[in-house]
Amino acid sequence: MAHARRHLLGIETLPREEIEAILDSAASMKEVLRRDIKKVPALRGKTVINCFFESSTRTRSSFEIAAKILSADAVNWSSSGSSVSKGETLIDTARNLEAMRPDILVIRHAASGAPHLVAQRVGCAVVNAGDGAHEHPSQALLDAFTLRERWGSLEGRTVAIVGDIRHSRVARSNVYCLQKLGAKVRLCGPPTMLPIGIEKLGCEVGSDLRAAVAGADAVMMLRIQQERISESLFPTTREYSRFYGLSRAKLDWLKEDALVLHPGPINRGVELEPEVADGSRSVILDQVENGVAVRMAILLRAAGMPAEASAA
Amino acid sequence: MRPDMIVLKNGRVIDPASGVDGPRTVLIENGRIAAIQDPALPAPPGATEIDCAGRWIVPGLIDLHVHLREPGEEYKETVATGVRAAVAGGFTAVVSMPNTRPVIDNAHLVRFVLDKAKEAGLARVHPAGAVTMGQKGEQLAEYGDMKAAGAVALTDDGRPVMDAGVMRRALEYARAFDLPIMVHEEDLRLAAGACMHEGEVSMRLGLKGFPAAAEDVMVLRDVELAALTGGRLHIGHLSTAGAVRAVREAKRRGLRVTAEATPHHFTLTDEAVATYDTNAKMCPPLRSQEHVEAVLEGLADGTIDAIATDHAPHSSVEKDVEFERAANGIVGLETAVPLTLALVRRGILSEKRAIELLSTGPARCFGLPGGTLAAGSPADVTVIDPAVEWTVEPASFESKGRNTPFGGWKVQGRAVLTLVEGRIVFGGERSSR
């Protein structure tokens, strides 16, 4: 039975029940992902176009693999060398791709709101794979999935998100997602990387790393989004790393069983010392694996397919 | 019959310049106001009589801030379509902005705009010339020459004059010709890359914000330069609480500083951007509630002299794109009256103050003709139906621009008759002999 096709544009407007439904569905999908024969027919005959207007390796491959395991035909479209460089507008590009009858458009774009603009103009489902500094819903869902897998529930847990909050779509989506699932969120970074208005999100906000990670159940370290920064927000990566990087020495500030997350790509030696990234508390590669399962769940939802039947 | 004579009867005359507010008959003869008389007195025989029952008869509305886009961007607007939009919105005169292609920075281009306006023959067009050559912010333009050709003000609108030294000399030199300098206040460094007001909404949307301080610091700078030079400074599209405070203080000090605010800045907040609607993108950006309230206070207490629309037509080419790539600006000529009258219904402005902000106030800012119904003045008159309810339909605008965040809004009040020099240039369907 096919349900209505549904966009996934952000977590801010996604109700808790929907988040939980996606995470539950992702758990079945993870089982599929770990089979010898990683193939189910759920999306056979469906077409997914991955439209990447901004570069990405992890997210694009993850969506592509997710689509292929579900037997969808996955096409990757990237803006470099495309009609975009010939001056085509986003709306024209989207409508042309839509004319090829895809069922789902997965969109990554450097401009906040770009997937929303596309969703208003096309008939197929639109999945936001990251828009500017706005939202990255599939990342937040895979982070929540990773934590839920470890903890059973996020209720009452505390997660510290550290780094370039200003330019981070991962931070915004995670704040909404973690809070909806009952966790408390702390945001930490130099004041120049904490946007005005951030205190309205209901998080603890500060610039002292030690205070932010003390007692936290998980610490999510963010990359400095150099590609979005055109001004001097901190003096040197050396000083940044000293005050906002997570080193072995600073692990003493964390709870014994605190988890370390990172959405990738990591700038080793800046926000994470290599030994921490590869250490026993790190769940970074779990996040990547879970990303495929969560994106399978997202594609099923976008196509209006029920999860129960899809693992068969 | 006296075709040169028009009588507007049964209406309520609101003339802030003379303080008249009540039932009066307006006699117009040979393009001038002949008399404002007691409604009981008979109209002269043979005159065209127009029944204005239930309506307000007010001095022709004047918009100090209109982008007519000609020369250079005629696909967005022309002088002819712009003045059609003006009279349909009740405006009898507009000040045209010089940020055209090429920039209106010399007398020839001032005359070009005036020639186009004469051809169109509807609203009066008063061109503003550029402050600096090519609006590059470096070399002063020929103010005297432009004034002799008909320019009424100077502005690099669309951009600030970032160099304080240039701004100082501009204010000084303009004194020789008694020309006001209208400023677009935006510190380009503080606003670098920004596309909306900086605050909670920009944080949520992940859009780079433009702090109110980017406007405040420039207004404060220019007020001090006005004090230094004795020049006439007019703050265009003021939008922040800090700017309102700075203008209030400048007036208290007796400086020659005037200011305007737009209907969108006093009607909407930055929440209008929440759906990434590019029709909510303009510069200065829509601000948060506390700034809107400060602007309303400034309109009510006299700090702000004029309501101006910053009418900025764009085509879908500029607006049907990602928010951060979209052009700034919205059209305003055809929605200014109902948005201003909404403030009267909300109890923020009196009827007289609302009309003053749309006519007498702007006329005074730049020393323009009009803004009064005194006998002997040019018969630039607007008749407003304050009660009529209607829905804003961008597709039916006279302007070529459809870029408005007010499309579909149910509003109240509009101009139903517009006269320029005693000639009906818009409306008049209710006229009778």
Interface residues (C-beta under 8 A of the other chain):
Chain A: E12 T89 L90 I91 H109 A111 S112 G113 A114 H116 L117 D131 G132 A133 H134 E135 R169 R172 P195 I196 G197 I198 K200 L201 S230 E231
Chain B: A192 G193 E198 G199 E200 V201 S202 M203 R204 L205 G206 L207 K208 G209 P211 T275 Y276 D320 V321 E322 F323 E324 R325
